[in-house]
Amino acid sequence: MSLDERFQEYFEALDKSGSDRCYLCRRTPAEVKRFFGFHEDGTPLDADRYGIEHVGLGTEDLMSYRGTRPLCAACQLNLDTIFLADEGPALLRLLREAKQKRATLWPDAEEA
């Protein structure tokens, strides 16, 4: 894929989401790198402390811009875990409940 096509994909994703953040967790690419233990330049955080040598993130993409909305690698791993555990149907039920039965998901003021 050419550079201008990649740029076009990126800007289309930004248009869809309104910002350069994960649609689910709202992390920026820099925050996702920090979550995985890397500085923005791809070098590891605390390399000296943990004795890490010759490890770098390089140019790995931490955000996916090709889907309906941007998705970060951390959220993708979480979703992979949910689906590997065969919890996909439960997640869909939870989303449906959160949309349609929101009031029933939270305790009443007297219960709290």
GROMACS elastic network, one bead per residue, 0.5 to 0.9 nm:
[ bonds ]
;  ai    aj funct       b0    kb
    1     4     6  0.83793   500
    1     5     6  0.63611   500
    1     6     6  0.67585   500
    2     5     6  0.52807   500
    2     6     6  0.63897   500
    2     7     6  0.87691   500
    3     6     6  0.50973   500
    3     7     6  0.62059   500
    3     8     6  0.85854   500
    4     7     6  0.50027   500
    4     8     6  0.60990   500
    4     9     6  0.86463   500
    5     9     6  0.62238   500
    5    10     6  0.86167   500
    6     9     6  0.50846   500
    6    10     6  0.62026   500
    6    11     6  0.87241   500
    7    10     6  0.50114   500
    7    11     6  0.61954   500
    7    12     6  0.85187   500
    8    11     6  0.52537   500
    8    12     6  0.60753   500
    8    13     6  0.85768   500
    9    12     6  0.51516   500
    9    13     6  0.62141   500
    9    14     6  0.87031   500
    9    65     6  0.66100   500
    9    66     6  0.66959   500
   10    13     6  0.51702   500
   10    14     6  0.63181   500
   10    15     6  0.87406   500
   10    20     6  0.89413   500
   10    64     6  0.89695   500
   10    65     6  0.59048   500
   10    66     6  0.80046   500
   10    70     6  0.89473   500
   11    15     6  0.61520   500
   11    16     6  0.86124   500
   11    65     6  0.87927   500
   12    15     6  0.50530   500
   12    16     6  0.63422   500
   12    17     6  0.88181   500
   12    65     6  0.82162   500
   12    66     6  0.89274   500
   13    16     6  0.50220   500
   13    17     6  0.62225   500
   13    18     6  0.82385   500
   13    19     6  0.85119   500
   13    20     6  0.82308   500
   13    64     6  0.89567   500
   13    65     6  0.54562   500
   13    66     6  0.72060   500
   13    67     6  0.80061   500
   13    68     6  0.77343   500
   13    69     6  0.61806   500
   13    70     6  0.61207   500
   14    17     6  0.51716   500
   14    18     6  0.54024   500
   14    19     6  0.53003   500
   14    20     6  0.58866   500
   14    21     6  0.83867   500
   14    65     6  0.82509   500
   14    69     6  0.83585   500
   14    70     6  0.77466   500
   15    18     6  0.53450   500
   15    19     6  0.74369   500
   16    19     6  0.83033   500
   16    68     6  0.76188   500
   16    69     6  0.62427   500
   16    70     6  0.82210   500
   17    20     6  0.74450   500
   17    21     6  0.76111   500
   17    22     6  0.82539   500
   17    23     6  0.65497   500
   17    68     6  0.89804   500
   17    69     6  0.60458   500
   17    70     6  0.69006   500
   18    21     6  0.84043   500
   19    22     6  0.85302   500
   19    23     6  0.89152   500
   19    28     6  0.88492   500
   20    23     6  0.89062   500
   20    26     6  0.86094   500
   20    27     6  0.85125   500
   20    28     6  0.61911   500
   20    29     6  0.75420   500
   20    70     6  0.78442   500
   21    24     6  0.85629   500
   21    25     6  0.79896   500
   21    27     6  0.52155   500
   21    29     6  0.68949   500
   21    63     6  0.83546   500
   21    70     6  0.69506   500
   21    71     6  0.79408   500
   21    72     6  0.80100   500
   22    25     6  0.56777   500
   22    27     6  0.53661   500
   22    28     6  0.65460   500
   22    29     6  0.80565   500
   22    63     6  0.72085   500
   22    64     6  0.85647   500
   22    69     6  0.78280   500
   22    70     6  0.52525   500
   22    72     6  0.53136   500
   22    75     6  0.81733   500
   23    26     6  0.55880   500
   23    27     6  0.82564   500
   23    69     6  0.60083   500
   23    70     6  0.55430   500
   23    71     6  0.58689   500
   23    72     6  0.80916   500
   24    27     6  0.83046   500
   24    69     6  0.88907   500
   24    70     6  0.84083   500
   24    71     6  0.69141   500
   24    72     6  0.82413   500
   24    75     6  0.71416   500
   25    71     6  0.85235   500
   25    72     6  0.81415   500
   25    74     6  0.88358   500
   25    75     6  0.71588   500
   26    72     6  0.88063   500
   27    30     6  0.78809   500
   27    31     6  0.55804   500
   27    32     6  0.61845   500
   27    72     6  0.76081   500
   28    31     6  0.50949   500
   28    32     6  0.63080   500
   28    33     6  0.87243   500
   28    63     6  0.86844   500
   28    72     6  0.84302   500
   29    32     6  0.50777   500
   29    33     6  0.62918   500
   29    34     6  0.86948   500
   29    40     6  0.83522   500
   29    61     6  0.87733   500
   29    62     6  0.64219   500
   29    63     6  0.65433   500
   29    72     6  0.75931   500
   30    33     6  0.51100   500
   30    34     6  0.62658   500
   30    35     6  0.86196   500
   30    38     6  0.87225   500
   30    39     6  0.76141   500
   30    40     6  0.55700   500
   31    35     6  0.60581   500
   31    36     6  0.87020   500
   31    40     6  0.85400   500
   32    36     6  0.63792   500
   32    37     6  0.86378   500
   32    38     6  0.86435   500
   32    62     6  0.68088   500
   32    63     6  0.83418   500
   32    72     6  0.70177   500
   32    73     6  0.74430   500
   32    74     6  0.69754   500
   33    36     6  0.52159   500
   33    37     6  0.62443   500
   33    38     6  0.50859   500
   33    39     6  0.64242   500
   33    40     6  0.64431   500
   33    42     6  0.75465   500
   33    57     6  0.84883   500
   33    62     6  0.72344   500
   34    38     6  0.50197   500
   34    39     6  0.60393   500
   34    40     6  0.75166   500
   34    44     6  0.88966   500
   34    45     6  0.78472   500
   35    38     6  0.74745   500
   35    74     6  0.79884   500
   36    44     6  0.88326   500
   36    74     6  0.81167   500
   37    43     6  0.86004   500
   37    44     6  0.58292   500
   37    45     6  0.53929   500
   37    46     6  0.81330   500
   38    41     6  0.76986   500
   38    42     6  0.55234   500
   38    43     6  0.54431   500
   38    45     6  0.50688   500
   38    46     6  0.87437   500
   38    56     6  0.78497   500
   38    57     6  0.70884   500
   39    42     6  0.53864   500
   39    43     6  0.54439   500
   39    44     6  0.60492   500
   39    45     6  0.59997   500
   39    57     6  0.89412   500
   40    43     6  0.74830   500
   41    44     6  0.88930   500
   41    56     6  0.87825   500
   41    57     6  0.81205   500
   41    58     6  0.76590   500
   41    59     6  0.88484   500
   42    55     6  0.89399   500
   42    56     6  0.54379   500
   42    58     6  0.52577   500
   42    59     6  0.74079   500
   42    60     6  0.85633   500
   43    47     6  0.82392   500
   43    55     6  0.71665   500
   43    57     6  0.63131   500
   43    58     6  0.77044   500
   44    47     6  0.55737   500
   44    52     6  0.77353   500
   44    55     6  0.69679   500
   44    56     6  0.61770   500
   44    57     6  0.75669   500
   45    48     6  0.84789   500
   45    49     6  0.88474   500
   46    49     6  0.51369   500
   46    50     6  0.63538   500
   46    51     6  0.83430   500
   46    52     6  0.81100   500
   47    50     6  0.54196   500
   47    51     6  0.56661   500
   47    53     6  0.70023   500
   47    55     6  0.87453   500
   48    52     6  0.64074   500
   48    53     6  0.82865   500
   49    52     6  0.78758   500
   52    55     6  0.66268   500
   53    56     6  0.86811   500
   55    58     6  0.88054   500
   56    59     6  0.89909   500
   57    60     6  0.60957   500
   58    61     6  0.89997   500
   61    64     6  0.72580   500
   61    72     6  0.88892   500
   61    73     6  0.82265   500
   62    71     6  0.84986   500
   62    72     6  0.56740   500
   62    73     6  0.51757   500
   62    74     6  0.81758   500
   63    70     6  0.65130   500
   63    71     6  0.55997   500
   63    73     6  0.60333   500
   64    67     6  0.69848   500
   64    69     6  0.82801   500
   64    70     6  0.54270   500
   64    71     6  0.51097   500
   64    72     6  0.61089   500
   64    73     6  0.75364   500
   65    68     6  0.79900   500
   65    69     6  0.66737   500
   65    71     6  0.68259   500
   65    72     6  0.88914   500
   66    69     6  0.75309   500
   66    70     6  0.72096   500
   66    71     6  0.88518   500
   67    70     6  0.64849   500
   67    71     6  0.77193   500
   68    71     6  0.89721   500
   71    74     6  0.84285   500
   71    75     6  0.66539   500
   71    76     6  0.68310   500
   72    75     6  0.54723   500
   72    76     6  0.62553   500
   72    77     6  0.87779   500
   73    77     6  0.61586   500
   73    78     6  0.86332   500
   74    77     6  0.51925   500
   74    78     6  0.63528   500
   74    79     6  0.87432   500
   75    79     6  0.61158   500
   75    80     6  0.84625   500
   76    79     6  0.50629   500
   76    80     6  0.60327   500
   76    81     6  0.85973   500
   77    81     6  0.62103   500
   77    82     6  0.86646   500
   78    81     6  0.51496   500
   78    82     6  0.63154   500
   78    83     6  0.87697   500
   79    83     6  0.61816   500
   79    84     6  0.84401   500
   79    88     6  0.84632   500
   80    83     6  0.52317   500
   80    84     6  0.59188   500
   80    85     6  0.84469   500
   81    84     6  0.50455   500
   81    85     6  0.60316   500
   81    86     6  0.85172   500
   81    87     6  0.85206   500
   82    85     6  0.52769   500
   82    86     6  0.64210   500
   82    87     6  0.51605   500
   82    88     6  0.60706   500
   82    91     6  0.78931   500
   83    87     6  0.54870   500
   83    88     6  0.50519   500
   83    89     6  0.86744   500
   84    87     6  0.74401   500
   84    88     6  0.84090   500
   85    88     6  0.80028   500
   86    89     6  0.75186   500
   86    90     6  0.85301   500
   87    90     6  0.52060   500
   87    91     6  0.62769   500
   87    92     6  0.87819   500
   88    91     6  0.51117   500
   88    92     6  0.63087   500
   88    93     6  0.86935   500
   89    92     6  0.51079   500
   89    93     6  0.62079   500
   89    94     6  0.86249   500
   90    93     6  0.50115   500
   90    94     6  0.61200   500
   90    95     6  0.86432   500
   91    94     6  0.50187   500
   91    95     6  0.62357   500
   91    96     6  0.86236   500
   92    95     6  0.51053   500
   92    96     6  0.62035   500
   92    97     6  0.86058   500
   93    96     6  0.50406   500
   93    97     6  0.60836   500
   93    98     6  0.85250   500
   94    97     6  0.50058   500
   94    98     6  0.60213   500
   94    99     6  0.85515   500
   95    98     6  0.50442   500
   95    99     6  0.62529   500
   95   100     6  0.86068   500
   96    99     6  0.51667   500
   96   100     6  0.59612   500
   96   101     6  0.77789   500
   97   100     6  0.51504   500
   97   102     6  0.62563   500
   97   104     6  0.85892   500
   97   105     6  0.78002   500
   98   101     6  0.58294   500
   98   103     6  0.84536   500
   98   104     6  0.89993   500
   98   105     6  0.74536   500
   99   102     6  0.60050   500
  100   103     6  0.86689   500
  101   104     6  0.56040   500
  101   105     6  0.69227   500
  102   105     6  0.54877   500
  102   106     6  0.74151   500
  103   106     6  0.60129   500
  103   107     6  0.84463   500
  103   108     6  0.89013   500
  104   107     6  0.74498   500
  104   108     6  0.86803   500
  107   110     6  0.79497   500
  107   111     6  0.58973   500
  107   112     6  0.62992   500
  108   111     6  0.52847   500
  108   112     6  0.65709   500
  109   112     6  0.53744   500
